């Protein structure tokens, strides 16, 4: 959620970078592989969705 406070939608690489920076700001280090796994989990739980072609957006009203 913190990553999407800066920008409403991201391309995949930008999303990965934003998540790594957001997690780093709270003291959690993510490498590339962990960031990819996190994006996959967020997509599976429909917390982020791919819309507008290849852009990812955050869905605050997600349900799983």
Buried (B, 14 or more C-beta within 10 A) or exposed (E): EEBBEEEEBBEEEBBBBBBBEBBEEEEEEBEEEBBBEBBEEBEEEEBBEEEEEEBBBBBEEEEE
